[in-house]
Amino acid sequence: MKGAASVAITDTKGLPVSNATVSGEWTGALVGKVTAVTNASGVAMLTSPAATVGTNKSAVLGVTNVLLTGYSYSASSNVKTTQALTWN
C-alpha cells in the first residue's frame, strides 16, 4: 500500500506556481523522502514508498522544501505543513 497527498503551491498573491519542486518526508507506516513538480495548477502529488509491515496504521507527510528559481520558500507562510493519514 502507498499513500498520496496533493500539495498546492501559490505565490504571495494566491496564484498557482507551476514547475516548483516540492520536497516532503513521510513518517510512520509510510517512510521516505519524496519530491514532485507542480503542474500548471500549482499542484504536486507526493506519493509515498510502500507501507512498512507492522501494526502501525497511520502516517504523516511533512513538506520540507519548495524550490523554484526566482522564488523563496517560507515554511512559516504555509497554510498547512503536515498531513496525517490513518487507515484500517
C-alpha positions as CSV (number, residue, x, y, z in Angstrom):
1,M,0.0,0.0,0.0
2,K,1.1,3.5,-0.7
3,G,-0.2,6.9,0.4
4,A,-0.5,10.1,-1.8
5,A,-1.2,13.7,-0.9
6,S,-1.6,16.6,-3.2
7,V,0.2,19.8,-2.3
8,A,-0.9,23.2,-3.7
9,I,1.8,25.9,-4.1
10,T,0.8,29.5,-4.5
11,D,2.7,32.8,-4.6
12,T,2.1,35.7,-2.2
13,K,-0.9,36.8,-4.3
14,G,-2.5,33.3,-4.1
15,L,-1.8,32.5,-7.7
16,P,-0.7,28.9,-8.5
17,V,3.1,28.3,-9.0
18,S,3.9,25.8,-11.7
19,N,7.2,23.9,-12.2
20,A,8.2,24.2,-8.5
21,T,9.9,21.2,-6.9
22,V,8.2,20.2,-3.7
23,S,10.1,18.0,-1.2
24,G,8.5,16.1,1.6
25,E,9.0,13.3,4.1
26,W,6.7,10.5,5.0
27,T,6.9,9.1,8.6
28,G,5.0,6.3,10.4
29,A,4.0,3.3,8.4
30,L,4.9,5.1,5.2
31,V,8.6,6.1,5.4
32,G,10.7,8.0,2.9
33,K,11.7,11.3,1.3
34,V,9.8,12.3,-1.8
35,T,9.8,15.0,-4.4
36,A,7.4,16.1,-7.1
37,V,7.0,19.0,-9.5
38,T,3.9,21.2,-9.5
39,N,1.7,21.2,-12.6
40,A,0.1,24.2,-14.4
41,S,-2.4,24.4,-11.5
42,G,0.4,24.6,-8.9
43,V,-0.3,21.1,-7.6
44,A,2.3,18.4,-6.9
45,M,1.3,14.8,-5.9
46,L,3.7,13.4,-3.3
47,T,3.4,9.6,-3.3
48,S,4.9,7.5,-0.5
49,P,7.0,4.4,-0.8
50,A,5.2,1.2,0.1
51,A,4.0,0.8,3.6
52,T,6.2,-1.0,6.1
53,V,5.0,-4.3,7.5
54,G,3.6,-4.0,11.0
55,T,0.6,-2.8,13.0
56,N,1.1,0.9,12.6
57,K,-1.9,2.2,10.6
58,S,-1.0,5.8,10.3
59,A,1.5,8.1,8.5
60,V,2.3,11.8,8.3
61,L,3.6,13.7,5.3
62,G,5.5,16.9,6.0
63,V,6.6,19.4,3.4
64,T,10.2,20.1,3.9
65,N,11.1,22.5,1.0
66,V,9.9,24.1,-2.2
67,L,12.4,25.2,-4.9
68,L,11.9,27.4,-7.9
69,T,14.3,30.0,-9.4
70,G,13.2,33.5,-8.5
71,Y,11.1,32.4,-5.5
72,S,11.9,31.8,-1.9
73,Y,10.2,29.3,0.4
74,S,9.0,30.3,3.8
75,A,7.6,27.4,5.8
76,S,6.1,29.9,8.3
77,S,3.8,31.1,5.5
78,N,2.3,27.6,4.9
79,V,-1.4,27.2,5.3
80,K,-0.6,23.6,6.3
81,T,2.8,21.9,6.6
82,T,1.8,18.4,7.6
83,Q,-1.0,16.0,6.8
84,A,-1.8,12.8,8.9
85,L,-3.3,9.7,7.3
86,T,-4.9,6.8,9.0
87,W,-6.5,3.6,7.7
88,N,-8.0,0.3,8.9
